[in-house]
């Protein structure tokens, strides 16, 4: 790897457009590969979903699924020992709460409210595919959750606030990415990024970290990198976040991702 940068990136709305394509970011992705810059996918997507993109992009770097629920580090990736659980070909640093517990709490909340909460656990792959503009196989991967549950509320702002209050009263947390909320434990993208960044710095102390995102659930990640990047939304706006080193892309989605990354890495 180069010792200049490590890149943490969200997927939906950031590296991927509304059709789940990263085509507009290919020039920057090729430059990253050429310079051997680590590219860490940090998303609300499941490990199974991230592994598909990891394989397509031909990268062998760690992944951070489900809003920082865990860090999956390929075995022997670092030249020092990592403490964690061995799962398949990964060393896993678990930061989140197990899915079964989260699902149980959400089921109890659903019983206490008089409006509909629609979550992935109760949806068929076909329903998820229709709702999220996915193909069936991708929808099946989206259901393979380990650390958080995606849900949406068919109700008013007041009812949404009621659900949030219920989640907090159960000592769990929430975040939001796109139309879906996520109920989870004491984890977020920021804590996972901070831990993984420290591992990289043990080997390459001068490395600078870049983080790219577009939504509320990306803010913790952006707070924990040296160079935070907000990607412009299709609506023309940006997520609410301020930082002295903040960069805002001029273009939307993967076009903005490509624009910012090439500006940063080609200038050094």
C-alpha positions as CSV (number, residue, x, y, z in Angstrom):
1,X,0.0,0.0,0.0
2,X,1.0,3.6,-0.4
3,X,1.6,5.4,2.9
4,X,-0.1,8.5,1.7
5,X,-3.8,7.7,2.2
6,X,-6.4,5.3,3.3
7,X,-10.0,5.8,2.1
8,X,-13.2,5.0,3.9
9,X,-16.3,5.2,1.8
10,X,-20.0,4.8,2.1
11,X,-21.7,3.1,-0.8
12,X,-25.3,4.1,-1.5
13,X,-25.5,7.7,-2.8
14,X,-21.7,8.0,-2.5
15,X,-19.7,5.5,-4.5
16,X,-22.9,4.1,-5.9
17,X,-25.7,6.0,-7.8
18,X,-29.4,5.3,-7.6
19,X,-29.0,2.3,-9.9
20,X,-26.2,0.9,-7.7
21,X,-23.6,1.6,-10.3
22,X,-20.0,2.9,-9.6
23,X,-19.3,3.4,-13.3
24,X,-18.7,7.2,-13.0
25,X,-16.0,6.5,-10.3
26,X,-14.0,4.0,-12.4
27,X,-11.1,6.5,-13.2
28,X,-10.5,7.2,-9.5
29,X,-10.9,3.6,-8.6
30,X,-8.3,2.7,-11.2
31,X,-5.9,5.3,-9.8
32,X,-6.5,4.0,-6.2
33,X,-5.6,0.5,-7.3
34,X,-2.5,1.7,-9.2
35,X,-1.3,3.5,-6.1
36,X,-2.2,0.6,-3.8
37,X,-4.3,2.9,-1.6
38,X,-6.5,0.9,0.8
39,X,-10.2,1.3,0.1
40,X,-12.5,0.4,3.0
41,X,-16.2,0.0,2.3
42,X,-18.0,1.4,5.3
43,X,-21.8,1.0,4.8
44,X,-25.1,0.1,6.3
45,X,-25.1,-2.8,3.9
46,X,-24.4,-6.4,5.2
47,X,-21.2,-8.2,5.0
48,X,-22.6,-10.4,2.3
49,X,-23.5,-7.3,0.2
50,X,-20.1,-5.7,0.7
51,X,-18.3,-8.9,-0.3
52,X,-19.9,-8.7,-3.7
53,X,-18.6,-5.2,-4.3
54,X,-15.2,-6.1,-2.8
55,X,-14.9,-9.0,-5.3
56,X,-16.1,-6.8,-8.2
57,X,-13.6,-4.1,-7.4
58,X,-10.8,-6.6,-6.8
59,X,-9.8,-5.2,-3.5
60,X,-8.6,-7.2,-0.5
61,X,-9.0,-4.5,2.2
62,X,-11.1,-4.7,5.4
63,X,-14.8,-4.0,5.3
64,X,-17.1,-2.3,7.9
65,X,-20.7,-3.5,7.4
66,X,-24.0,-2.5,9.1
67,X,-23.1,1.0,10.4
68,X,-19.9,-0.1,12.2
69,X,-21.4,-3.3,13.7
70,X,-18.0,-5.0,13.2
71,X,-14.7,-4.7,11.3
72,X,-13.8,-7.7,9.1
73,X,-10.1,-7.8,8.5
74,X,-8.6,-10.4,6.1
75,X,-6.4,-12.8,8.0
76,X,-2.7,-11.9,7.8
77,X,-3.6,-8.4,6.4
78,X,-1.5,-6.6,9.0
79,X,2.0,-7.7,9.9
80,X,1.0,-7.8,13.6
81,X,-1.5,-9.8,15.6
82,X,-5.1,-8.6,15.7
83,X,-7.4,-9.6,18.6
84,X,-10.7,-10.8,17.4
85,X,-13.0,-13.6,16.5
86,X,-12.1,-15.8,13.5
87,X,-14.9,-16.0,11.0
88,X,-14.1,-17.6,7.6
89,X,-11.1,-15.8,6.2
90,X,-11.4,-12.8,8.6
91,X,-10.4,-11.6,12.0
92,X,-13.5,-9.9,13.2
93,X,-13.6,-7.0,15.8
94,X,-17.2,-7.0,16.9
95,X,-18.6,-3.7,18.1
96,X,-22.4,-4.1,17.7
97,X,-25.2,-6.0,19.4
98,X,-26.3,-9.4,18.0
99,X,-29.0,-9.3,15.5
100,X,-31.4,-11.6,17.3
101,X,-31.5,-9.2,20.3
102,X,-32.1,-6.2,18.2
103,X,-34.9,-7.9,16.3
104,X,-36.5,-8.9,19.6
105,X,-36.5,-5.3,20.9
106,X,-37.9,-4.0,17.6
107,X,-40.7,-6.6,17.8
108,X,-41.6,-5.4,21.3
109,X,-41.7,-1.8,20.1
110,X,-44.0,-2.8,17.2
111,X,-46.4,-4.2,19.8
112,X,-46.5,-1.0,21.8
113,X,-47.3,1.4,18.9
114,X,-50.4,1.6,16.8
115,X,-48.9,2.3,13.4
116,X,-46.9,0.2,11.0
117,X,-43.2,-0.4,11.2
118,X,-41.8,-2.3,8.2
119,X,-38.5,-4.1,8.7
120,X,-36.3,-6.3,6.6
121,X,-36.7,-9.3,9.0
122,X,-40.4,-9.4,8.2
123,X,-40.1,-8.7,4.5
124,X,-39.6,-11.2,1.7
125,X,-36.7,-10.8,-0.7
126,X,-39.3,-9.9,-3.3
127,X,-40.7,-7.1,-1.1
128,X,-37.2,-5.7,-0.3
129,X,-36.3,-5.9,-4.0
130,X,-39.4,-3.8,-5.0
131,X,-38.9,-1.3,-2.1
132,X,-35.2,-0.8,-2.6
133,X,-34.9,-1.2,-6.4
134,X,-32.8,-4.3,-6.0
135,X,-32.7,-7.6,-7.9
136,X,-33.8,-10.7,-5.9
137,X,-30.3,-12.0,-5.2
138,X,-29.2,-8.6,-3.9
139,X,-32.3,-8.5,-1.7
140,X,-31.4,-11.9,-0.2
141,X,-28.0,-10.6,0.7
142,X,-29.5,-7.5,2.3
143,X,-31.5,-9.8,4.6
144,X,-28.3,-11.5,5.9
145,X,-28.0,-9.1,8.8
146,X,-25.7,-9.6,11.8
147,X,-25.6,-6.3,13.8
148,X,-28.5,-4.0,12.9
149,X,-32.0,-4.0,11.4
150,X,-33.3,-1.8,8.6
151,X,-36.8,-0.5,9.0
152,X,-39.1,2.3,7.9
153,X,-42.1,3.8,9.7
154,X,-45.3,4.4,7.9
155,X,-46.4,7.3,10.1
156,X,-46.1,10.9,11.0
157,X,-43.1,12.8,12.3
158,X,-44.6,12.5,15.8
159,X,-44.8,8.7,15.4
160,X,-41.3,8.5,14.1
161,X,-40.1,10.4,17.3
162,X,-42.1,8.0,19.4
163,X,-40.2,5.0,17.9
164,X,-36.9,6.8,18.4
165,X,-37.8,7.4,22.1
166,X,-38.8,3.7,22.5
167,X,-35.4,2.6,21.0
168,X,-33.5,4.8,23.4
169,X,-35.5,3.5,26.3
170,X,-34.3,0.0,25.4
171,X,-30.7,1.1,25.6
172,X,-30.3,0.8,21.8
173,X,-29.4,3.4,19.2
174,X,-30.6,4.3,15.7
175,X,-29.4,6.1,12.6
176,X,-30.8,6.9,9.2
177,X,-29.5,6.3,5.7
178,X,-31.8,7.2,2.8
179,X,-35.5,6.2,3.5
180,X,-34.6,3.6,6.1
181,X,-33.8,3.8,9.8
182,X,-31.4,1.4,11.4
183,X,-31.8,0.1,15.0
184,X,-28.5,-1.0,16.5
185,X,-26.4,-1.3,19.6
186,X,-23.6,1.0,20.9
187,X,-21.8,1.3,17.5
188,X,-21.6,3.6,14.6
189,X,-19.3,4.0,11.6
190,X,-17.1,6.5,13.5
191,X,-16.0,4.1,16.2
192,X,-15.2,1.4,13.7
193,X,-13.2,3.8,11.4
194,X,-11.3,5.1,14.4
195,X,-10.2,1.6,15.5
196,X,-9.2,0.5,12.0
197,X,-7.4,3.8,11.3
198,X,-5.3,3.3,14.4
199,X,-4.3,-0.2,13.1
200,X,-3.1,1.4,9.8
201,X,-1.2,4.1,11.7
202,X,0.7,1.5,13.7
203,X,2.3,0.5,10.4
204,X,2.2,3.8,8.4
205,X,2.3,6.6,11.0
206,X,2.1,9.4,8.4
207,X,-0.9,8.1,6.6
208,X,-3.9,10.5,6.1
209,X,-7.4,9.2,6.1
210,X,-10.2,10.3,3.7
211,X,-13.8,9.6,4.4
212,X,-16.6,10.0,1.9
213,X,-20.4,9.9,2.6
214,X,-23.7,11.6,1.9
215,X,-26.1,10.8,4.7
216,X,-26.8,11.3,8.4
217,X,-25.3,7.8,9.2
218,X,-22.0,8.9,7.6
219,X,-21.4,11.8,10.0
220,X,-19.7,9.7,12.7
221,X,-17.3,8.4,10.0
222,X,-16.6,11.9,8.7
223,X,-15.8,13.1,12.3
224,X,-13.0,10.4,12.6
225,X,-11.0,11.0,9.4
226,X,-8.4,13.7,8.5
227,X,-10.2,14.7,5.3
228,X,-14.0,14.4,5.4
229,X,-15.9,14.6,2.1
230,X,-19.6,15.2,1.7
231,X,-21.0,14.0,-1.6
232,X,-23.7,16.1,-3.2
233,X,-27.2,14.6,-3.2
234,X,-29.3,14.4,-6.4
235,X,-31.5,17.1,-4.8
236,X,-28.5,19.4,-4.9
237,X,-28.1,19.6,-1.1
238,X,-25.7,18.1,1.4
239,X,-26.0,16.4,4.7
240,X,-25.6,18.8,7.7
241,X,-22.0,18.6,8.8
242,X,-19.2,21.1,9.4
243,X,-15.4,20.5,9.8
244,X,-12.4,22.7,9.2
245,X,-11.1,20.3,6.5
246,X,-14.4,19.5,4.9
247,X,-14.7,19.1,1.2
248,X,-18.0,19.2,-0.6
249,X,-18.2,17.6,-4.0
250,X,-19.5,19.7,-6.9
251,X,-21.0,16.7,-8.6
252,X,-23.5,14.1,-7.4
253,X,-22.9,10.5,-6.3
254,X,-20.0,8.5,-7.9
255,X,-19.3,11.4,-10.3
256,X,-18.6,13.6,-7.2
257,X,-16.6,10.7,-5.6
258,X,-14.5,10.5,-8.7
259,X,-14.0,14.3,-8.8
260,X,-12.8,14.6,-5.2
261,X,-10.6,11.5,-5.0
262,X,-8.7,12.4,-8.2
263,X,-8.2,16.0,-7.0
264,X,-6.8,14.7,-3.7
265,X,-4.5,11.9,-4.8
266,X,-3.3,13.4,-8.1
267,X,-2.2,16.6,-6.2
268,X,0.4,14.6,-4.2
